[in-house]
Amino acid sequence: MHALSILNTLKLNSRLKFDQILPAQPCVLCGTMSHAGLWCTACDYEMPYFDAPHCPVCARNTPDGSLCGHCLTHPPAFHHTLAVFSYQFPIDQLIQSLKYHSQLPLAPMLAKKLLDRIDEIPDLVIPMPLHPVKLKDRGFNQASLIATPIARKLGVPLNETACHRLRNTPSQTSLPWCERERNVRDAFDCTLDLSGKHIALVDDVLTSGASMNELARAVQKWGANKISVWVAARATSNLR
């Protein structure tokens, strides 16, 4: 789409400077009036929806949608991954604007897109926790902002304090893929009895899956018998 091909971060950020989602507003991608949310129907059609065949557990691309080799040989602690978009342009720019430029109206829009794909109701929703130092620095947890409207719409409890980070680990994006598992190993703890429950873990992006797997391990230790991962976007390149 031509409008997307000429998009730049400054234009995107300037169009997101509003306090609430209006019935009709300029599309954040092409500028035409949108009645469908932050981006218009035409731009939505061009979005990189995550519809290619993929592993049902970790959402790595597979030729026929079967279990991938990595999950066969090294099964993660979670059981299923639901992703809306591939983490590529322009979704990558939108999510970065949410996380690093406080464009908070994007969170409920991403939540709405996730809601459209959820087909099983869990017992509890838990957003990916931030370390208190990082939370204080950023001022918000983007995973919580996405998870909150989802839990509310589903009528499912949301618990933002059930799990927490034990260490303020370096950002995963700053590390080589081979070091990410070690960076977050035993970085999470859980303080709630989850025996026999189906838990949905929510985050904005799933990349290597190392952080999510460690969080799922903590949840599993406290008795969860099924763990679903819900993310707005899945990185599909450079996966081991």
C-alpha positions in Angstrom: 0.0 0.0 0.0 1.4 3.4 -1.0 0.3 5.1 2.2 2.2 2.5 4.3 5.3 2.6 2.2 5.8 6.3 2.9 5.0 6.1 6.6 7.7 7.4 9.0 7.9 7.3 12.7 7.4 11.1 13.1 4.1 11.0 11.2 2.9 8.0 13.1 3.6 9.6 16.5 2.1 12.9 15.6 -1.1 11.3 14.6 -1.3 9.4 17.9 -1.4 12.6 20.0 -4.9 12.3 21.3 -6.5 11.4 24.7 -9.2 8.9 23.6 -10.4 6.9 20.7 -13.0 8.9 18.8 -16.0 7.6 16.7 -14.2 8.9 13.6 -10.5 10.0 13.5 -7.6 10.2 11.1 -6.1 6.8 10.4 -2.7 6.6 12.1 -1.3 5.0 8.9 -2.7 6.9 6.0 -4.6 9.9 7.5 -8.0 9.2 6.0 -10.9 9.3 8.4 -11.4 6.0 10.1 -14.6 4.7 11.6 -12.9 1.4 12.5 -10.5 2.5 15.2 -7.0 3.8 15.1 -6.5 2.6 11.5 -8.9 2.5 8.7 -10.5 -0.6 7.0 -8.2 -0.2 3.9 -5.1 -0.2 6.0 -6.4 -3.0 8.2 -6.7 -5.1 5.0 -2.9 -4.6 4.4 -1.8 -5.4 8.0 0.6 -8.3 8.4 -1.9 -10.6 10.1 -0.4 -13.8 11.5 -2.3 -16.2 9.3 0.5 -18.4 7.8 0.7 -22.1 9.0 2.5 -22.2 12.3 3.3 -24.4 15.3 0.3 -24.4 17.6 2.6 -24.3 20.7 5.1 -21.6 20.0 3.8 -20.1 16.8 7.0 -20.6 14.8 6.1 -20.9 11.1 5.8 -24.5 9.9 4.9 -25.7 6.4 1.6 -27.4 7.4 0.8 -26.0 10.8 2.2 -29.0 12.6 4.3 -29.0 15.8 7.8 -27.5 15.1 11.0 -29.4 15.7 12.0 -27.1 18.6 8.8 -27.9 20.5 9.2 -31.6 19.8 12.7 -31.7 21.3 12.5 -28.8 23.8 8.8 -28.4 24.8 8.2 -25.0 26.4 6.3 -24.6 29.7 3.3 -23.1 27.8 0.9 -25.1 25.7 -0.5 -22.8 23.1 0.3 -19.4 21.5 -2.2 -17.0 20.0 -0.7 -14.1 17.9 -2.6 -11.6 15.8 0.2 -10.0 13.7 3.6 -10.8 12.4 6.1 -8.4 14.0 6.9 -6.5 10.9 6.1 -3.1 9.3 3.9 -1.3 10.3 2.9 -3.2 13.4 6.5 -3.1 14.7 6.4 0.7 14.5 3.0 0.9 16.2 4.1 -1.4 19.1 7.3 0.6 19.5 5.3 3.8 19.7 3.2 2.3 22.4 6.2 1.0 24.5 8.8 3.7 24.0 6.7 6.8 23.1 3.7 6.3 25.5 1.1 6.1 22.7 -1.3 4.5 25.0 -4.4 4.4 22.8 -2.8 1.7 20.8 -3.1 -0.8 23.7 -7.0 -1.2 23.5 -6.8 -1.4 19.8 -4.3 -4.3 20.0 -6.5 -5.9 22.7 -9.5 -5.7 20.4 -7.6 -7.5 17.7 -6.6 -10.2 20.2 -10.2 -10.6 21.4 -11.4 -11.3 17.9 -9.2 -14.4 17.9 -9.7 -15.8 21.4 -11.8 -19.0 21.3 -11.2 -20.4 24.7 -11.8 -18.7 28.1 -9.1 -19.1 30.7 -9.5 -19.0 34.5 -7.1 -16.1 35.0 -5.3 -13.5 32.8 -1.7 -12.5 33.9 0.2 -9.8 32.0 4.0 -10.1 31.5 5.3 -8.3 34.6 7.9 -5.5 34.5 10.6 -5.1 37.1 9.6 -2.2 39.5 12.6 -0.2 38.3 11.6 -0.5 34.7 8.0 0.1 35.5 8.9 3.3 37.4 11.0 4.4 34.5 8.4 3.7 31.8 5.4 4.7 33.8 3.2 1.8 32.6 3.2 -1.8 31.7 2.2 -2.2 28.1 1.3 -5.9 28.7 -1.2 -4.8 31.4 -2.7 -2.2 29.2 -3.4 -4.9 26.6 -4.5 -7.5 29.1 -6.9 -5.3 31.1 -9.6 -4.8 28.4 -9.3 -8.4 27.3 -10.0 -9.7 30.8 -12.8 -7.2 31.3 -14.5 -8.2 28.0 -14.2 -11.9 28.7 -15.4 -11.5 32.3 -12.2 -13.2 33.5 -10.1 -12.1 36.5 -6.9 -10.2 35.8 -4.1 -10.4 38.3 -1.2 -8.0 37.9 0.5 -9.0 41.1 0.4 -12.9 41.0 3.8 -12.9 39.3 6.8 -10.6 39.5 10.3 -10.3 38.3 13.0 -11.2 40.7 15.8 -9.4 38.8 16.0 -6.3 36.7 17.5 -8.1 33.7 18.9 -6.3 30.7 16.5 -5.9 27.8 16.2 -9.0 25.7 16.4 -6.9 22.5 19.9 -5.8 23.4 21.2 -9.4 23.6 22.2 -12.0 21.0 19.6 -14.7 20.7 21.9 -17.3 22.2 22.1 -15.4 25.5 18.5 -14.6 26.0 17.5 -17.8 27.8 20.4 -17.4 30.3 19.5 -13.7 30.8 16.0 -14.5 32.1 16.6 -17.9 33.7 14.7 -18.0 37.1 13.9 -14.3 36.6 10.2 -14.7 37.7 8.3 -15.9 40.7 4.7 -16.4 41.5 2.8 -16.0 44.8 -0.6 -17.3 44.0 -2.0 -20.9 44.1 -2.9 -21.7 40.5 -3.6 -25.4 41.0 -5.7 -26.9 38.2 -6.2 -23.5 36.4 -5.9 -22.5 32.8 -3.8 -19.3 32.8 -3.5 -16.9 29.9 -0.2 -14.9 29.8 -0.3 -11.7 27.8 2.4 -9.6 26.2 2.9 -7.3 23.3 5.5 -9.3 21.3 6.8 -12.8 21.4 10.4 -13.0 19.9 12.7 -15.8 21.1 10.1 -16.8 23.7 12.7 -17.0 26.4 11.0 -14.5 28.8 7.6 -16.0 28.2 8.8 -19.5 28.8 10.4 -18.5 32.1 7.2 -16.8 33.2 5.2 -19.9 32.2 7.7 -22.1 34.2 6.9 -20.0 37.3 3.2 -20.3 36.7 3.5 -24.0 36.2 5.4 -24.4 39.5 2.3 -23.0 41.2 0.0 -25.6 39.8 -1.4 -24.3 36.5 -2.3 -27.2 34.3 -2.8 -25.3 31.1 -0.9 -22.1 30.0 -1.9 -20.1 26.9 0.2 -17.3 25.5 -1.6 -14.3 23.9 0.5 -11.7 22.1 -0.3 -8.9 19.7 2.6 -9.9 17.5 5.0 -12.8 16.8 8.5 -12.3 15.4 9.0 -14.7 12.5 12.5 -14.1 11.4 15.8 -15.3 12.9 14.1 -17.9 15.1 16.2 -20.8 16.1 
